[in-house]
Amino acid sequence: MNDKQLAEKILELSGGNSNITGVTHCMTRLRLSVKDNGVVKTDALEKLPNVLGVNTVGSNQLQIILGGKVKSVHEAFVPLVDTQSGNGNASEPQQKANLFNRFLETISGIFSPVLPVIIGAGLVKGILFTLMFAKVVQPDSQLFSFLNIFSDAGFYFLPIFLAYSAGIKFKCNPYLAAMLAAIMLHPDLVSMMSDSSSLHFLGIPIVSMSYGSSVIPIIFGVLFMSYVERYVTKFLPAILRTVFVPLLTILITAPIVLATIGPAGKILGDAIGNGIIWLYLSPLRVIAGALVGGLMPFLVMTGMHNGLGPIGLQTISKYGVDYILALQVASNSAQAGSAWAVFFRTKNKEFKQLVQAAAFSATLGITEPALFGVHLKLKKTLGPVVAGGAIGGAIAAYFKVTSLGMATGPIIGIPLFIGDTFIWYIVSFMTAFIIAFILTNIIGFEDVPVEEVAAPIQTSEMIDVALDQEVFSPLAGEVVSLEEVKDNVFSQRMMGDGVAIKPSNGKVVAPFDGVIEAAFETKHAIGLKSYDGCELLIHVGLDTVELEGAGYTMHVKKGDSVSKGDLLIEFDRTEIQAAGYDTITPIIVTNTAMYESIEKTNSKQENTGDKLMKLIAKN
């Protein structure tokens, strides 16, 4: 099947011309905007030649993973569709879905960068409680005071961290956004609000509120600030903007936020927190716990799970505990239990390797590899996952299990649950794991035939033989496993085996002598072939195709010959990360099938030019 035939088949199985509203591509995926995902024949798409997998994002984006063939298939696909017409006929339900997706993306974009603060502060609090429980630390000791400060600082100053990430998301100055939060938390303002019942700024009444640890007020405040900054910038001459945009933005925004937006957000946040507490103390909590624990995989698939983080943060800020994490952990444990059952039962050796990595990842709390790579593929295992998560969630809710913060999984999160309900936390996630494990063994599943396991793409340019090859590190940084890459295409090795690097600088150099096979227009990825037959993909960042080249400089073009150490790409890590993108860089041997084994470095830190991998060719 040539590229045009493949493109025609993809169009047919995606619902035809009338269902396509847009088409683009990145280094590995053909990205289609569709009106109705329901008419897309995903199973048939996955079985097409050269299709490595299919992902659906939200309700209107279809990602077809094609690896090295994506550019040529895209070129064949574009003439087949009339996206201008498709966009013109977009339906009202689709527009609503887009708004909902944008809301979820905004929530995720604001809260995801702040999670390390929340996790770190929560775990320190958990450790402190553990030491107190073991009577190692006394409440009147200096060690207690220091650990308590280390933990409380993350929560009390949470509005500052949220303000910075909200500033990036709402496209205003993140430092001015952080300044707004600092104003709301200033000790003198806190003192004035506690000492006086009537405050005024130039006649504007200021409502006395405590914003420490709050969530919603600062997000609303920064959203308002983004409009103020935009309009001030628009109406000021360029020569005056450097001085007067920050000045006017703060002088306009701060009083209005303190007078109206902040109090309204605080009232709304308290109402949400009170509602969660009411539900969790009522008999309905068991039903709610079962629903959240059981349906969590479907929330993850639709992106709706991003809405739970702010709710958990709101209850932490108001009551010091989170009621939702235990329910999420129950679902994580059920997915892990079912995945381990699949690992022990599958007869497919290649699939077993994928499942083992996914199951281990789910045990640590990262469920996407298990959900997308195992349960959605097998389908029958979703039933045990839902059952285990629902029962575990119901147990956690019934016994009112609470956490002191947020974490990623059942084992890592143990310190957060130290307290009166700790034993029921253990019971809830172990029950979810065991039920899912047993039910998966009882119900069974249709094993994956060998030919259906995702394998690296085979291109017409691939040579028939390959020689042993040493691959040297193309960039400096921390070396991590592909399982740590938050993208199924790489973490599940759909493109091939390799490693990933968290870069410490912004330079990518040639890892061997060879030829540039692909230099992507958006400059975020490059494909090379060595003279000994190794085909390598270097993909700088995740979803960075969306930056359309911003922050990247490409120093080579397709067809160039390069020597080990030649500069290929420069990128601005700060700019890319400030835009909300992860710069972790997968380095993939796309013709993995040509090699008997791939020996990876044991070093956790690599400098440019250090030995990264040794490829042993098949005889």
C-alpha positions in Angstrom: 0.0 0.0 0.0 1.6 3.3 -1.1 1.2 6.6 0.7 -1.8 7.8 -1.4 -3.7 4.5 -0.8 -2.9 4.7 2.9 -4.1 8.3 3.1 -7.3 7.4 1.2 -8.0 4.5 3.7 -7.3 6.7 6.7 -9.8 9.3 5.3 -12.4 6.6 4.8 -12.0 5.1 8.3 -12.0 8.5 9.9 -15.5 9.3 8.7 -14.8 10.7 5.3 -14.3 14.3 4.1 -17.4 15.6 5.8 -16.0 14.6 9.2 -12.6 16.3 8.9 -12.3 19.9 9.9 -8.5 20.2 10.0 -5.3 18.3 9.4 -1.7 18.8 10.5 1.2 16.6 11.7 4.2 16.5 14.0 7.2 14.3 13.7 5.4 11.0 14.3 1.6 11.7 14.2 -1.0 12.7 11.6 -3.3 15.0 13.7 -6.9 15.2 12.4 -9.6 17.5 13.8 -12.9 15.7 13.5 -16.5 16.6 14.0 -17.6 13.3 15.5 -15.2 10.7 17.0 -18.1 8.3 17.1 -17.9 7.6 13.4 -14.1 6.9 13.4 -13.3 3.2 13.1 -10.4 3.1 15.4 -9.9 -0.7 15.4 -9.6 -0.7 11.6 -7.3 2.2 11.6 -4.9 0.5 14.0 -4.7 -2.5 11.7 -3.6 -0.5 8.6 -0.1 -1.1 7.3 2.4 1.4 8.9 -0.1 2.6 11.5 1.6 2.2 14.9 -1.4 3.3 17.0 -4.3 5.7 17.3 -4.9 8.2 20.1 -8.1 10.3 20.6 -7.6 13.6 22.4 -10.8 15.2 23.8 -13.8 14.8 21.6 -12.5 16.2 18.4 -8.8 15.3 17.8 -7.6 12.1 16.3 -3.9 11.2 16.3 -2.7 8.5 13.9 0.8 7.4 14.7 2.8 6.8 11.5 6.4 7.3 12.6 8.8 8.2 9.8 6.0 8.0 7.1 4.0 10.8 8.6 5.2 13.6 6.3 4.7 11.7 3.1 1.2 10.4 4.2 0.3 14.0 5.3 1.3 15.3 1.8 -0.9 12.6 0.2 -3.8 13.3 2.7 -4.1 17.0 2.3 -5.3 17.1 -1.3 -8.0 14.6 -0.4 -9.8 16.8 2.2 -11.5 20.2 2.0 -10.8 21.5 5.5 -12.1 24.9 4.6 -15.5 23.4 4.0 -15.3 21.2 7.0 -14.6 24.2 9.3 -17.5 26.1 7.8 -19.9 23.2 8.6 -18.7 22.7 12.1 -21.7 22.1 14.3 -22.7 23.9 17.5 -22.1 20.8 19.7 -18.6 20.6 18.3 -18.0 24.3 19.3 -19.2 23.6 22.8 -17.0 20.6 23.0 -14.0 22.7 22.0 -14.8 25.2 24.7 -15.0 22.5 27.3 -11.7 21.0 26.1 -10.1 24.4 26.3 -11.4 24.8 29.9 -9.8 21.5 30.8 -6.6 22.3 29.1 -6.5 25.7 30.9 -7.0 24.0 34.3 -4.3 21.4 33.5 -1.9 24.1 32.3 -2.2 26.1 35.5 -2.1 23.3 38.0 0.3 20.8 36.4 3.5 23.0 36.8 2.6 23.6 40.5 2.2 19.9 41.3 5.8 19.4 42.5 5.2 22.1 45.1 2.0 20.4 46.3 3.5 16.9 46.3 6.7 18.0 48.1 4.9 20.0 50.7 2.3 17.2 51.3 5.0 14.5 51.6 7.0 16.7 54.1 3.8 17.0 56.2 3.3 13.3 55.9 6.8 12.6 57.1 6.3 15.0 60.0 3.1 13.2 61.1 4.9 9.8 60.8 7.7 11.0 63.0 5.2 12.4 65.5 3.3 9.1 65.4 6.5 7.2 66.1 7.3 9.7 68.9 10.6 10.6 67.2 9.7 14.3 67.1 7.9 16.3 69.7 5.6 19.2 68.9 7.7 21.6 71.0 11.0 20.8 69.3 12.8 22.9 66.8 12.9 20.0 64.3 9.1 19.9 64.4 9.0 23.7 63.8 11.3 23.6 60.8 9.6 20.6 59.1 6.2 22.3 59.7 7.5 25.5 58.1 8.9 23.5 55.1 5.5 22.0 54.6 3.2 25.0 55.3 5.2 27.3 53.1 4.2 25.3 50.0 0.5 25.6 50.9 0.4 29.1 52.3 2.2 30.7 49.4 0.4 28.5 46.9 -1.4 31.5 45.3 2.1 32.8 44.2 2.9 29.6 42.4 -0.5 29.4 40.8 -0.3 33.1 39.8 2.9 32.5 37.9 1.6 29.5 35.9 -1.7 31.2 35.4 0.2 34.2 34.0 1.8 32.0 31.4 -1.4 30.3 30.5 -3.4 33.6 30.2 -0.5 35.2 28.3 0.3 38.0 30.7 3.5 38.8 32.5 3.9 35.9 35.0 6.0 38.0 37.3 3.4 40.7 37.6 0.9 37.9 38.2 3.1 36.6 41.1 3.3 40.1 42.4 -0.5 40.3 42.5 -0.5 37.2 44.7 2.2 38.6 46.9 0.1 41.7 47.5 -2.8 39.5 48.5 -0.5 37.7 51.0 1.5 40.6 52.3 1.8 40.5 56.1 0.8 44.2 56.5 -2.3 43.6 54.5 -3.2 40.5 56.5 -2.6 42.5 59.7 -4.8 45.4 58.4 -7.6 43.0 57.5 -7.5 41.3 60.9 -7.4 44.6 62.9 -10.0 46.7 61.0 -13.5 45.9 59.9 -13.5 48.8 57.4 -10.7 49.2 54.8 -10.7 51.6 51.8 -8.3 52.4 48.9 -9.1 55.8 47.4 -12.7 55.4 48.5 -12.9 51.8 47.2 -14.1 49.5 50.0 -11.7 46.5 50.4 -13.2 43.3 51.7 -11.4 41.6 54.6 -10.4 38.1 53.4 -7.6 35.7 54.1 -6.0 34.5 50.8 -3.3 32.2 52.3 -3.5 28.8 50.6 -6.5 29.9 48.5 -6.9 28.7 44.9 -9.7 30.3 43.0 -9.2 34.1 43.9 -5.8 34.3 42.3 -6.8 32.5 39.1 -9.7 34.9 38.6 -7.4 37.8 39.5 -4.7 36.9 37.0 -7.4 36.3 34.3 -8.6 39.8 34.9 -5.0 41.1 35.0 -4.3 39.6 31.6 -7.1 41.8 30.1 -5.9 44.9 31.9 -2.3 44.4 30.7 -3.4 43.7 27.2 -5.5 46.9 27.0 -2.9 49.1 28.7 -0.3 47.8 26.3 -2.6 48.5 23.3 -3.3 52.2 24.2 0.2 53.2 25.3 2.9 54.4 22.9 5.7 51.9 22.6 8.2 54.3 24.2 6.2 54.4 27.4 5.3 50.7 27.8 8.4 49.5 29.7 7.6 51.8 32.6 3.9 52.4 32.5 2.5 49.0 31.6 3.6 47.3 34.9 2.7 50.4 36.9 -0.8 50.8 35.5 -1.5 47.1 35.4 -0.8 46.8 39.2 -2.6 50.0 40.2 -5.7 49.0 38.2 -5.7 45.3 39.0 -4.8 45.1 42.7 -7.6 47.3 44.1 -10.3 45.7 41.9 -9.2 42.2 42.8 -9.1 43.0 46.6 -12.5 44.7 46.4 -14.5 42.3 44.2 -12.8 39.5 42.3 -10.8 38.1 45.3 -13.7 38.0 47.7 -16.0 36.5 45.1 -13.4 33.8 44.3 -12.9 33.1 48.0 -16.6 32.7 48.5 -16.9 30.4 45.5 -13.9 28.4 46.7 -15.3 28.0 50.2 -18.7 26.9 48.7 -16.9 24.2 46.7 -15.0 23.1 49.8 -18.1 23.1 51.9 -20.0 21.1 49.3 -17.3 18.5 49.2 -17.2 18.2 53.0 -21.0 17.9 53.1 -20.9 15.1 50.5 -18.1 13.3 52.2 -19.9 13.4 55.6 -23.3 12.3 54.1 -24.5 8.7 53.4 -24.0 9.6 49.7 -20.2 9.5 50.1 -20.1 5.8 49.4 -21.8 6.2 46.0 -19.6 9.2 45.2 -16.5 7.2 46.1 -17.5 4.3 44.0 -18.3 6.5 41.0 -15.0 8.4 41.2 -13.0 5.3 41.8 -14.7 3.3 39.1 -15.0 5.9 36.4 -11.5 7.4 36.8 -10.1 5.7 33.7 -12.8 7.3 31.6 -12.2 10.7 33.2 -8.5 10.3 32.2 -9.5 9.4 28.7 -11.6 12.5 28.3 -9.2 14.8 30.3 -11.9 15.5 32.9 -9.6 14.2 35.7 -7.8 17.6 35.4 -10.8 19.1 37.1 -10.3 17.1 40.3 -7.0 18.7 41.2 -8.3 22.1 41.9 -11.1 20.6 44.0 -8.6 18.7 46.1 -6.5 21.8 46.5 -9.5 23.8 47.6 -10.3 21.4 50.4 -6.6 21.3 51.4 -6.5 25.1 51.6 -9.7 25.3 53.6 -9.6 22.2 55.8 -6.0 21.0 55.6 -6.9 17.6 54.0 -7.9 16.2 50.6 -10.8 13.8 50.2 -10.2 12.8 46.6 -6.7 11.4 46.4 -7.7 8.1 48.1 -10.4 7.6 45.4 -7.9 8.2 42.6 -5.4 5.8 44.3 -8.0 3.1 44.3 -8.4 3.4 40.6 -4.6 3.4 40.1 -4.3 0.3 42.1 -7.1 -1.5 40.2 -5.3 -0.6 36.9 -2.1 -2.0 38.3 -3.7 -5.2 39.6 -5.4 -5.9 36.2 -2.2 -5.1 34.3 -0.1 -7.5 36.5 -2.7 -10.2 35.8 -2.3 -9.6 32.1 1.4 -9.8 32.5 1.2 -13.3 34.1 -1.3 -14.6 31.6 -0.3 -13.3 28.2 1.7 -15.7 26.0 2.9 -12.9 23.7 6.5 -12.2 24.7 6.7 -8.8 23.1 3.4 -7.7 24.6 4.5 -9.1 28.0 7.4 -6.7 28.0 5.1 -3.7 27.3 2.6 -4.9 30.0 5.4 -5.3 32.6 6.5 -1.7 32.1 2.9 -0.4 32.2 2.0 -2.4 35.3 5.1 -1.2 37.2 4.3 2.4 36.1 0.7 2.0 37.3 1.9 0.7 40.6 3.8 3.9 41.1 0.7 5.9 40.1 1.3 6.7 36.4 -1.6 4.9 34.7 -1.5 6.2 31.2 0.7 3.3 29.8 -1.6 0.7 31.4 -4.8 2.5 30.4 -3.9 3.2 26.8 -1.4 0.4 26.1 -3.1 -2.5 27.9 -6.7 -2.0 29.0 -8.0 0.0 26.0 -6.3 -2.5 23.7 -7.7 -5.6 25.4 -11.0 -3.9 26.4 -12.3 -6.8 28.6 -9.9 -5.8 31.3 -11.6 -2.5 31.7 -14.5 -4.3 33.6 -12.2 -5.6 36.4 -10.5 -2.1 36.5 -13.8 -0.4 37.0 -15.0 -2.9 39.6 -11.8 -2.8 41.6 -11.6 1.0 41.5 -15.3 1.3 42.5 -15.1 -1.0 45.5 -11.8 0.5 46.7 -13.2 4.0 46.3 -16.3 3.1 48.2 -14.2 1.7 51.1 -12.1 4.9 51.2 -15.2 7.1 51.1 -17.1 5.1 53.7 -14.2 5.3 56.2 -13.6 9.0 55.3 -10.0 8.4 54.3 -8.2 11.7 53.9 -4.7 12.8 52.8 -2.5 15.7 53.8 -1.6 16.6 50.2 -1.2 15.1 46.7 1.0 12.3 45.3 1.2 10.1 42.3 0.5 6.6 43.6 -0.4 4.2 46.5 3.1 3.4 47.7 4.7 6.9 47.3 1.7 8.5 48.9 1.7 6.4 52.1 3.1 9.2 54.3 0.3 11.5 53.3 -2.3 9.2 54.8 -0.8 8.8 58.2 -3.6 9.3 60.8 -6.8 7.7 62.1 -7.9 6.3 58.7 -4.4 5.1 57.6 -5.4 1.4 57.9 -8.4 1.9 55.7 -6.3 3.6 53.1 -4.2 0.4 52.9 -7.3 -1.7 52.9 -9.0 0.4 50.1 -6.1 0.3 47.6 -5.1 -3.3 48.3 -8.8 -4.3 47.9 -8.9 -2.5 44.5 -5.7 -4.2 43.4 -6.7 -7.7 44.4 -10.3 -7.5 43.0 -9.0 -6.3 39.6 -6.3 -8.9 39.6 -8.7 -11.8 40.4 -11.5 -10.7 38.1 -9.0 -10.3 35.2 -7.9 -13.9 35.7 -11.5 -15.1 36.0 -12.9 -13.2 33.1 -9.8 -13.5 30.9 -9.1 -11.6 27.8 -8.3 -12.2 24.1 -4.5 -12.3 24.0 -2.7 -10.1 21.5 -1.5 -12.0 18.4 2.2 -11.5 17.7 1.6 -9.6 14.5 -0.5 -7.0 16.2 2.1 -5.9 18.7 3.3 -2.4 17.7 6.7 -2.6 16.0 9.0 0.1 14.8 8.0 1.5 11.4 9.5 -0.1 8.4 10.3 2.4 5.6 11.2 1.8 2.0 14.5 3.5 2.7 15.5 1.1 5.5 18.6 -1.0 4.6 18.4 -4.7 4.7 21.4 -5.1 7.1 22.9 -3.1 9.9 26.3 -3.2 11.6 27.1 -2.8 15.3 26.8 0.9 16.2 27.9 3.1 19.1 25.5 6.0 19.7 27.0 9.0 21.6 24.9 11.4 23.6 23.5 14.2 21.4 22.9 16.5 24.4 23.9 16.9 28.0 21.5 16.1 30.9 19.9 13.4 33.0 19.4 10.1 31.3 16.0 8.4 32.1 14.0 5.5 30.8 11.5 5.9 28.0 8.8 4.9 30.6 9.3 8.3 32.2 8.2 10.1 28.9 4.6 11.2 29.3 3.7 10.3 25.7 2.5 6.8 24.8 4.2 6.8 21.4 7.6 6.9 23.2 6.9 5.3 26.5 5.4 2.2 24.9 8.2 2.1 22.3 5.8 2.4 19.3 8.6 4.0 17.4 11.4 1.8 18.7 13.7 1.4 21.7 16.0 4.0 23.1 16.4 6.4 26.1 15.3 9.9 27.0 17.3 12.8 28.3 16.2 15.7 30.5 18.5 18.4 28.9 20.7 20.6 31.0 21.5 22.9 28.1 20.0 23.8 24.7 22.3 22.2 22.2 21.8 19.0 20.2 24.8 17.5 18.3 25.3 14.6 16.0 25.5 11.3 17.9 27.5 9.6 15.1 28.8 10.1 11.5 25.9 10.0 9.1 23.3 11.8 7.0 20.3 13.9 7.9 17.2 11.9 6.9 14.6 14.4 8.1 14.9 18.0 9.4 11.4 19.0 10.6 10.0 22.4 9.6 9.1 23.2 13.2 12.7 22.5 14.2 11.8 20.4 17.2 12.9 17.0 15.9 15.4 15.5 13.5 16.0 12.1 12.0 19.5 10.7 11.2 21.0 7.6 9.6 24.5 6.5 10.4 26.8 5.0 7.7 26.5 1.7 9.6 22.7 1.6 9.1 21.4 3.0 12.4 18.2 5.2 12.1 17.8 7.6 15.0 15.1 10.1 15.9 15.9 12.9 18.3 12.6 14.6 19.5 13.2 17.7 21.6 10.3 18.1 23.9 6.7 16.8 24.0 4.0 18.3 21.8 6.5 21.0 20.9 5.3 20.9 17.3 2.6 23.3 18.6 5.3 26.0 19.1 5.8 26.1 15.3 9.5 26.6 15.7 9.5 29.2 18.4 12.5 28.7 20.7 14.3 26.5 18.1 17.1 27.0 15.6 17.9 24.3 13.1 21.5 24.2 11.8 21.2 21.5 9.2 18.9 20.4 6.4 17.8 17.1 4.9 20.5 15.4 3.0 23.4 17.1 4.9 26.3 14.8 5.9 27.3 15.3 9.5 30.2 14.1 11.8 29.9 13.2 15.4 29.6 16.4 17.5 28.3 18.6 14.7 25.7 21.1 16.0 22.2 20.1 14.8 19.7 22.1 16.8 19.8 24.9 19.4 16.7 25.5 21.6 15.8 27.8 24.4 14.8 25.6 27.4 13.5 28.6 29.4 11.2 29.8 26.6 9.9 26.3 25.8 9.2 25.5 29.5 7.6 28.9 30.1 5.2 28.1 27.3 4.1 25.0 29.3 6.0 22.3 27.4 8.2 19.5 28.8 11.7 19.5 27.2 12.5 15.9 27.9 14.0 14.5 24.7 13.4 10.9 23.5 16.2 9.4 21.5 14.8 6.5 19.5 16.4 3.8 17.4 13.6 3.6 14.8 15.0 0.5 13.2 15.2 -1.4 16.4 14.1 -4.5 14.7 17.5 -4.6 12.9 19.4 -5.1 16.2 19.8 -8.1 18.5 20.1 -5.9 21.6 20.6 -2.4 22.7 23.0 -1.8 25.5 22.2 1.5 27.3 24.4 3.5 29.5 24.3 3.0 33.3 25.2 6.6 33.8 22.4 8.9 35.1 24.1 12.0 33.9 25.6 12.4 30.4 27.7 15.1 28.8 27.5 15.7 25.1 29.6 13.1 23.3 29.5 10.5 26.1 28.7 7.0 25.1 24.9 6.6 25.3 24.0 3.2 23.6 25.7 0.3 21.9 23.6 -1.4 19.2 24.4 -5.1 18.5 23.3 -6.0 15.0 21.5 -9.3 14.2 23.7 -11.8 12.4 
